[in-house]
Amino acid sequence: MNRTNVVRAAQNATPPPPSGNSSRLTQIRAYQQLAKVRLRERLTGTATSATLYDLLMRDQLTFIKLNSHA
């Protein structure tokens, strides 16, 4: 009998990933929060900070698109 996949008491088991729908909703909510902050930064005229939020939003959107099956 092959016992290589058995978790022993001294080992840590990785927790199961969150359910796909709740994980995706969390990602979308994070993106929406970034969009709100980005808009505030654009309106106050801090272009450097707004550009940083542009990059964060792009990364978050890419992650959401890549994990569309989740």
N, C-alpha and C positions, 0 to 999 in steps of 0.2 A: 504494500500500500504506500503510495506516495504522499508524504505529509509536508511537502514544502510550502503549502498555502495555509497551514495551520498557524494561527496567531497564539503565541505563548504568553503566559502571564506577564513576563518582563518586557514584552514588546508593545508598542503602541499601534493600535489599529487606526487607519485613517477613517475619519467620519464619512458617512455617505454624503455625496454632493446634495445641495438643496434641490428641491423639486424644480423642474425646468421653468414652469410658469412663474413661480415666485421669484426665481433668480432673474429671469428676463424682465419682470416688472420692476424689480429693484434697480436693474441697469437703466431702464427707461426713466425711472424717477430721478436717478442720479444725473442723467443727461438733461432732464428738464430743469433741475436745480442749477446745473452749469449754465444753461441758456438764460435763466433769470439773472444770474450774477453777471454774465457776459453783457447782457443788455444794460444793466446798471453801470457797468464799467464803460461801455460805449457812450452812455448819456453823460457821464461825469467828465469825459474827455481824457481818461487815462489810457492812451492807446497801447502802451506796453503791457499793461495788465489785461486789457481786452484781448490782445493778441495771444497772450498766454492761455486765456480761457478758450479762444478759438482752437488752439492746439489740443487742449484737454478734451473739448467737445468732439473734435475730429477723431481722437483716439478712442473715446467712449463709443462713438457711433460705429467706428470700424469694428470694435469688439462686439457690439450688439449684432451687427450684420454677420460677422463670422460665426456667431453662436446662435443663429436664427433657429436652429433645430432644438435648442434648449427650452 
